[in-house]
Amino acid sequence: MKKANDAPFLGPQFTLLSESQIKDIHLASLEVLRRTGVRFEHKEALKLLKDAGAFITDGNLVRFPPSMVERAIETAPSRVVLCDRTGDPAMFLESTNVYFGPGSDTTHYPDPFSGELREWTTKDICNAYRVCDALPNIHFLMSIGIPTDVPEGMSHYQWQFANMLQYSKKPSVVVCNDRNDMEAVIEMATLLRENQEDLRRRPNILLYSEPTSPLQQSETALDKLLLMAETGLPIVHSPAPMMGSTGPIHLAGEMALCNAEILSSLVLHQLKNPGAPFVYGAGPHHFDMKSVQICYGSPEFQLTKAGVAQLGRYYGVPTWGYAGCSDAKVLDEQAAVEATMATLMAKFTGCNLIHDVGYMESGLTTSLELIVLTDELVAMTNHIMQGIPVSDETLMIDEIDRVGPGGNFLATKETVARFRDFWEPRFFDRSRLEEWQKNGSLATSQRLNAKVKEMIEGYEAKKLPEKLVQEIMSIMERHKIK
């Protein structure tokens, strides 16, 4: 098994699974694929799989020889480079590099000006994209919310991406309803390149899609998977079974199921186009029997996400995960604790592409304040990940000797040169009580809200030329919902 992505950490890390446990999950998934199989509701997919040696019974139930799976793992590339709107490299999905971005398609928007919880409008999602574009530790965009004022006949997925292109330079992870949506997105993205071949060389889009747990691949999902393989553009085809509902109740069984679903997707993807870019990802949630909801903030979710990161590196492919999200309904102590835990775990596990920053209410709400808070948490954890370098220079024996007993290090050359290396918070307050009161006694949530308003009112992303905007509109017209 290739392990090109299994690079050593230079700082702190969290290792969940031993090598033998990873191997056991891999072998269990191979057995699920051999014995139980996966239903593929797609004619071209079934032909590709049958011609490659899969066993097909009952019309569309596909069982996989282990050799098919292992061949697909070998041909999948170990790195994916995503570029920004102008074509410059922005994210290197490899090794233990970690990048953060928001989630997609929430229905509830906590208005930062009125405090009202309401549905999204186009203006709201554009403001959200501007906030994400302004934040240094938010590295890519997703669609964030579902606007209710999309022009009649147009797909809201296409509409979201058209606005992402206009309001941010950063790469986009897109969600689409069907192949028609994705074809439109690819056409729009190609407008920013010389041609589609140039887009493949310098992609600024990655598609998020899903199989249907347990062990089903729908026609619509496979249409998108095959299109991305055919065009050579990156995709994460990420299952999200819920333990105790659409997945097994044990964490290990959940991991084995997720892995089987991902590997079944990878096999088809690589059969269509060996070497096409594929990101390994899953959202193994558990199902809360009291609230009848998935859980973003649970410790179990932190563990399964760590397992996903390790398995992806075991297979030598880039990985996909979650952070900066919470089951809280407002930006309170619960939201802060859960977002912090998830962000720290994402950095410790080295998962490459981290989405759902800002999610609250089990994925129904996106809070712009929580996105800003997570930007701050990423900056903080970046410093934690530096660890404690130990060398002759950092041990500072000569400096200690020069200062000596009873002295102080406040004005030494080394202190003056290096004190700014420590992390400096932007939204957390370290002042004394009197100074804090003098400055308005603001809670952290109030400072975050003020920053969101400041960015919405004062930050302007570099807009696309009007001619390009008109071409984007023409593409959406051609791809209207029929």
N, C-alpha and C positions, 0 to 999 in steps of 0.2 A: 504494500500500500504506500503510495507516495505521500510524503509529509513536507512538501515545500513550504507550507504555511506554519509549520510547527516550530516557530522561532522562539528562542529564549526571551524571557522578560528581562529588562534592564532595571526595573523597579519592583515594588511590591506586586504580588499576584495572589490569586485565589485558584487553587487547583482542586476541582471537585472529584473527578474520576481518576482512578488508577488506570494504567495501560491495560491491565487485564479486564477491568470493568468496561472500558471503551470497546475492547475486542468482543466482550460478551454481548453488548448492545448491538454491535455490528452483526454478529452471527445470528442473534435473535431476529434482527430485521431481515436478514437473508432468508431465514426460515419462514417468516411471515410471507415474504414475497414468493417463496417456493411452494409453500403448502396452501396458504389462504388466498393469496393473489389480490389484485386490484381491478376494479371495474373501470374500463375505459369506454366512454360513450362518444367515440369518434372514429369514423371509417378509416381515415388516413393513418391515424395513430395505430389502429389495430393491424393494418397492413404492414406498417414499418416494424412493429413488434413481432409479428408472425414471421416476416421475412428474415428477421435477425435471430430467430430461434426460440421465441417465447412460446409458451403453451397456452392456447386459447380455447376455452370451453364455455358452454352456456351463452354463446353469442358474443359476450364482451368481457368475460372474466379472464384476466391475464395473469399467468404464473411465470415467474422469472427464474431461469437457471442462474446460479450464482456468478457464473462466468460473464453473463451479460452485464450484470451490475458492476463487476470489477473492471470490465473494459470501459464502461462509461466514466467511472471514477478516474481512470488513467488519462482519458482524453480531455477532461474538464480543466480549464486553465487555472493556475494557482493565484492569479492576480487580475483585478479589474481596475482600470483607471477611468474615473469619471471626470469630465472637464466642465468648465463653466460655460456661460452663454457665448463667450468669445472664442472658446476652443482651447483655453489654457488649462493645464492639468490642475484639478482642485482636490481630488480625493484618491489616494492610493489604497485600494482595498486589498490588503495583503498583510501577512504576518500578524502583529498585534496592534496595528494602527486602528484608532477608534475615532469615528465621526458621528455627529449628532444632528438630528433634524426632527421636525414635528410629525404628527400623524395625519390621517386622512379622514374626511367625510363625517365629521361630527355634526350633530343636529342642533346643539345648544351653544349659544354664544353669550358669555357674561360681558355685557357692554362695559368697557372700562370708564366711560364717562357718566352713564346713568346708573350703573349697577344692576340694570335689568337683565334677567336671563331670558333670551329670546332666540328666534331663528336667525340664521345668517343671511346677509345680503351680499351682493357683489362688492359693494364698497367695503364691507367688513373683511372679506377674505383678502382684498387688495391691501387693506391696512395691515392685516396679519402678515402678508408676504413682505411688506416693507419693514416690519419689525424684525422678521427673521433675517432679511437681507442686511439689516444694520448691526446685528449681533455677531461678534467675532467668533463665538464658540458654537454657533448654529451653522452647520456646514452645508446643508442641503435643505430643499423644500419638499413638503408634500402638500396635498390640496387643503388640509386643515378642516374646512367646513363645507357644508352643502348649501350654496346660495339658493334662495327661494325665488329670485327674480331673473332667472336665466331666460333669454329670449325663447319664445315658443318654438318648439320643434328642435331646438339645439340640445345636445347632450351636456349635462352639467359637468361631466368629466372633461370633455373637450374645452368647455368654457373655463374651468378651473386652470387647466394647463395653459391656455392662451393668456390668462392673467398672470400666472406664475412667470411666464416668459417676459411679460412686460414690466413686472414689478420687482424682479430680482435677477441678479447675474448668476446666482448659485445654481448648481445642478439640481435636477428635479427627479424625485421618485414619484411615478405616476400610478394611478389606479384607473382602470377602464372597465366598462361594462362588457364590451365584446370586441371582436376583431375590427369592426368598423371604427370604433373609438380609437383603438391603438393605431390603426392606419392613419387616421387624421392627426394624431399626436406625432407620429413619425414624420408626416409631411410638414407639420409646423416646425418641428425641430430641424428638419433638413433645410428650411429657409435660412438658417443661421450658418450653414456650411456650404461648401462648393457643390456638393451632391451627396447622395446617400452613402456612397463609399467613404466620403470624408466624415460623415456623421458616425459611421461604424468605427472609423479610426479615432475620432475624438468625440465620443458620446457624452451628451449632457443629460440623458434620460436613462432611467432604469425602471422597468415595470415590476410592480408588486401584484402578484396574483396568488390564488389559493386552490389546492385540491379540496374535496369535500370529505371531511372525516366522518366515519372511518372508512378508508380504503376505497374512495371513489374519485374519479377524474371526470368532470362534466365536459360536455362538448364545447361550451363557451370557454372554459378555462384552458382546455387543450388547444383551441383555436389560437389563443393568445400565446401559449407556450411555444407552439410551432412557428408562429409568426416571428417571435423574437429570435428563435434559433435560426430561422431562414434568413433574417436580416442581419444576424450577428450582433444584435444589440443586447445589453445585459438584462437579466431577469432574476428575481427571487420568487420562487413558487412555493409559498410558505404555508404549511398546514397549521391549524390552530385548534386542535381538539381540546375538549374540556374534561379533565379527569373526573370520572364518575358520571359523565353524561355521554359525550361522543368519543371519549377515550378511557382507557383503563384507570382504575383508582390508584394504582401504585405508580410512583414517579418513574421507576425503571420501565414498567410496561408502557407508560406514556411516551417515554423517550424511544422505545423500540418501535412503537406505532408511527410516531412522527418521522423517524428515520426511514422507515419503510416507505412512507408516502413521498418523502423527499427523493429517495433513491429511485423510486419508480418514475418520478418526473424527470430526474436527471438522465435516466436511460433513454427515454423517448427524445429528450432534448438533444442529446449527443448523437443519437441515431439520425436525427434530421440534419444536424450540422456538427460533426466532430470538432471540438475546440471552441464552439460558441461559448460566450461568457455566462456563467451560472453562479449565483450566490446562494449559499446554503443557509436556510433560515427556517425557523418554526416559532410558534407562540404557544407553548404547552401550558395553558392556564389550568386552574382547577375550578370546579363548579361549586359555588357556595350554595348549599342546600337550604339555608335560611332565606337569603335574599334572592335566590334563583338568578344569580349574576356571575359573570366571570370575574376573576380577581386579578387586578393589576398590581396591587401592593402587597400580596402575600409573600411570606418567606419561601413557600414552595415554588412560586414563579421565579424568584431569584435563583433558586437552585436549578430549575430546568433550563433557564436561559444560559447559565454557566455550562450546563451539559451540552447545549446546542453549540456554543462557541468551541468547546473542546472537540466535539465530533467533527465540526467543519474543518478544524485544523488537522485532525487525524486524516481526513480525506484530501487535504491539501487544497481547499477552495476557500474563497472569501466567505465571511459569515455576516448574519443579520440578527439584530436583537432589539431590545426595548429598554428605555430608561426615561427619567423625568416625567413619569406618569403616576397617577394615584386614583384610588377609588373614592377620594373625598369629593364633596359637592361644592365646596368653596376653598379658597386658598387659605387653609388654616394649618394648625400644627400637624394634623394627619397628612395633608398634602406635602408639607415640607419634609416630614420624616420619610415618607414613602419615596418621594422624588430623590432625596439624598441617598437612601439605601440603594435604589436602582442605578443611579448614576455612578456611585462608587463601585458597585458590582460590575457594571459595564466596563469600567476602566480596568478593574482587577482581572477580569476574564479575557480582555483583549478582543472582544467581538467588534467587527469592523464597522458595520453600518447600523447605527442605533436610531430607531424612529420612535414615534409616539410621544415625543417631548411635548408637554402641555396638556396631555389627556387627563381628564377627571371624569368622575361619575361613570366608571367602568367603560370609558371610551365614548360616551355620549356628548361630552362637553370638551371644548378646548379653551384653556385659559391663557391669554397672552401674558399675564403676570407670571404664571407658572413657567412659561417658556423663558422669560427673562431671568427668573430665579434659577432655572436649570443652566442657563448660560453662565451664571455666577458659580454654580456648583461644578461645572466642567472646568472652569478656571482654577477653582480650588483643588479639584482632584488631579489636575495636571501637575500641580506642585507636589501632591502626595506621591504621584507616580515617579517623581525624580528620586525617591528613596533617600538614603544617606550615603553619598559617595565617600569612600574611605581611601585616602591616599596621603602621601607625605604633605602635600599642599593643604588638604582639608583638616588633617590632624593638628596642624599649627603649633607644633612643639616650640619652634623658635619664638613665635608670637607670645605664647604663654610665658616663656622664659623672660622676654623683654619686659612684659608688664609686671610679672612677679607677684609675690604675696601682698595683698592689700591695695594693689593698683586697680585700674579699670581699663576696659577695652573701648570706651566710647569714642575716642578720637584717634584711634590707631589708623594707620594707612589702610589696612585690610578692612576694617569696619566701614570706613568712609567709602571704600570702593565697592563693598558688597552688600550693604544693608538693604539696598533696593531690590535685591534678589528675592527677598521674602514676599510671599503673596500679600497683595493689598486689596481688601474687599472694596467693591463699588457700592453695594446695597446693604451690607451688614455694618452695624455701628459699633465702634470700639471706644467711643468717647466716654468720659465720666458722666454721671447722672446730671450734674448741673449743666454741662455743655449740651447734652442731649435735650434737656428741657428748654434751654435757650433756643435751640434750633427747631422747636415745634413739637417735641415729644412724639415723633413719628414712629409708628410700628413699621416693621420691614415690609408688610403687605402694602402700606401706604406709599413707601418709597418705590416699590415695584410698580404700583399703579401710576405714580407720577412719571416714571421712566417710560412706561408704555404710552401714555398721553403725549409725552415729549417727542417720542419717535413718530407717532402717528401724525402729529401736527408739524414736525420740523424736519423729518428725514425724507429725502427724495432719492429713490433709486434712479440710475441712468436709464431713461426710457428707450424703447425701440423706435427707429424711424417710422414715421407715419405710413410710408409705403409698405413696410413689413407688416404693420398692424392690419392694413387693408388686405394683404395677402392671407394673413391668418384668418381673418373674417371670411374670406372667400372659401378657404379650406373647410371651415365649419359649416358653411352654407351647403357645400357639396356633400358633406357627411351628416346632414340632418337625419334625425330619427325618422324612419319610414313607418 
